[in-house]
């Protein structure tokens, strides 16, 4: 009987704790580029997914599911600069649940960087 009361009490405490949403991972993209850039996300070099367009000197946030981030070979970005009509690889990044990804598109897109971190 005591064991049952203890179990009920602990389950009640667990229900009161706030739960963070770990089902999505934000991708903060900041562009220093002079042209619009198409941003694609890949698992390694496959399963390309178009995230969207980042306009010149703009910051934008995209979200992916935590399931999508589970990629053994790491997440890579493929950036297509519309002004040059060329593509550039950035990555890999291996974010854990609850982390965010920061993608910085440089003036020369070939020098762009991506990293995962624990907060905005």
N, C-alpha and C positions, 0 to 999 in steps of 0.2 A: 504494500500500500504506500509506504514512504517512497519507494522507487518510482511508482506511478506519479505521485505528487511532484517529485523532483523533475521528472521528465516533462510534465505539463508546464511547470514553472519555467524551465529552460527553453522550451519551445515558444512560450509566450514572450520571453525576453528576446529571442532571436527574431520574432516577428516585428518587434518594435524598433529594431535597429534599421537605420536608413540603408537602402541598397543603392549602390551606384550602377549606372547603366553601362555595362561593359560589352554591350552587343554591337556597338559601332566604334570606329576609330576615325577621328577627324584628321584631315589632311589640310594643313594650312599652307597655301601656295602664295608666295610673294614674287612678283616679277619686276626685274629691273630692265627687262628687254624692251627694245624699241618697237616691236611688232607684236601682234597677237600670237599666242602660242597654244596649240592643241596639246592637252595633257592626257596621256594614256597610262594605265596601270597594268602591269604584267606580273605573273608569278614566274620568276625566272625569265625565260624568253618565250613564254606561251600564255594563252588565255588573256589576250589583250582586251582591255575595257576602256572605252573613252570616258574620261571623267568630265571633260568640258574644255572651254576656251578661257584662257586668262588674258585679259587685255593688257596693253602696254602700261607698265608702271602701276599695276593694280594688285590688290591682295584679295584672295578668295579662299573660302573653306569648302572642301568636299568631304563627304563621309563614305566610308566603306564598312561593310559588316566585319565583325571580328573573325567570322568564318573565312572571309576572303583573305584576311591577313595571315592565315595559317598556310605558309608556303615554305617548304624546306629549303628551297634554293634562294629565298628572299624575294621581296617585292622590288621590282624595278619600274622606273618611269621612263617613258619614251616621249620626248618633247619634239614637236614639229613647229618650227618657227615659220609662220606664214609669210613673212617678208623674205626669207631666204629659201623657203621650200625645201628645208633640210631637216633631218631628224638627229636627235642626240639622246644617248642613254645616260640615265642617272640611277645609281643604286649599287648594290642591293641594300635594303632596309629590312630589319626584322623586328617589328614592334610587338610588344606584349600587350595583352588586354589591359585597358585603362590608360594606355599611352597615346600620344599623338605623333603625327609625322609632320615635319617641317620641310617643305620643298622650296628652295630659293632658286629662281631662274635668273641667272646673271645676264648682263648686257650681251655677252657672248655665251649663248646657251650651252656650248660645250663645256663650260666651266661651272655649270650648275651643281648644287649639292642637295642631298636629302639626308635627314637624320631623324631618329625617334627620340622623344623625350617624355617627361612625366607631367608636364603642365603647360598652360598657355603662358 
